[in-house]
Amino acid sequence: AQTVTQSQPEMSVQEAETVTLSCTYDTSESDYYLFWYKQPPSRQMILVIRQEAYKQQNATENRFSVNFQKAAKSFSLKISDSQLGDAAMYFCAYRTGTGGFKTIFGAGTRLFVKA
Amino acid sequence: DTEVTQTPKHLVMGMTNKKSLKCEQHMGHRAMYWYKQKAKKPPELMFVYSYEKLSINESVPSRFSPECPNSSLLNLHLHALQPEDSALYLCASSQDSDYEQYFGPGTRLTVT
């Protein structure tokens, strides 16, 4: 069975600084997808970034980028130039690439941004 | 339009009540999901509908009854709930199985 581990329950970053959230996963599959979702205190979960396992290039979305290390089964999220609006719970998630519908979420990392 | 809507936003119900949660998407997505989320925890999958057919039921108690009237709508019928069922109920949709999910804002349910 696949598992997703986020070892940092909470992180804190100064506004305009860079922060990296860690995520590791375990799977025997070669085809899968990885995601980072953000859930602000207002609660709506939104997709931050998506990575296909077959792609070697790390995904980027504006200030958000990932460091995808397939062999190490690591998928960290880097937030550059942190903003107050980045404060949220961040969930790392895994989804099989073989037609399954289940998304396995990590326990989440609460990010605080200090002004 | 990348929006999933849910009604109501808040619901308080007694243990003998019957109520329904509603979810709607107009993105042409063929998969829709119900999740339960407790405070400071990740979402837990309850049900998945694919092409309007129940695809996954994660051993959810029968007091929760999903319904998918058409490809845009998803309901969750609630009956004889317990206080421990109080949670945020999230609806999501995806184009198909290989695609990311879009989440609605959720319904905050309190069972008294």
Chai-1 contact restraints between the chains, C-beta under 6 A:
chainA,res_idxA,chainB,res_idxB,connection_type,confidence,min_distance_angstrom,max_distance_angstrom,comment,restraint_id
A,F35,B,E100,contact,1.0,0.0,6.0,A-B,restraint_1
A,R43,B,G106,contact,1.0,0.0,6.0,A-B,restraint_2
A,Q44,B,P105,contact,1.0,0.0,6.0,A-B,restraint_3
A,M45,B,F103,contact,1.0,0.0,6.0,A-B,restraint_4
A,L47,B,E100,contact,1.0,0.0,6.0,A-B,restraint_5
A,R50,B,E100,contact,1.0,0.0,6.0,A-B,restraint_6
A,F91,B,P42,contact,1.0,0.0,6.0,A-B,restraint_7
A,G99,B,S97,contact,1.0,0.0,6.0,A-B,restraint_8
A,F101,B,V48,contact,1.0,0.0,6.0,A-B,restraint_9
A,F101,B,S55,contact,1.0,0.0,6.0,A-B,restraint_10
A,F101,B,I56,contact,1.0,0.0,6.0,A-B,restraint_11
A,F101,B,S97,contact,1.0,0.0,6.0,A-B,restraint_12
A,F105,B,P42,contact,1.0,0.0,6.0,A-B,restraint_13
A,G108,B,P42,contact,1.0,0.0,6.0,A-B,restraint_14
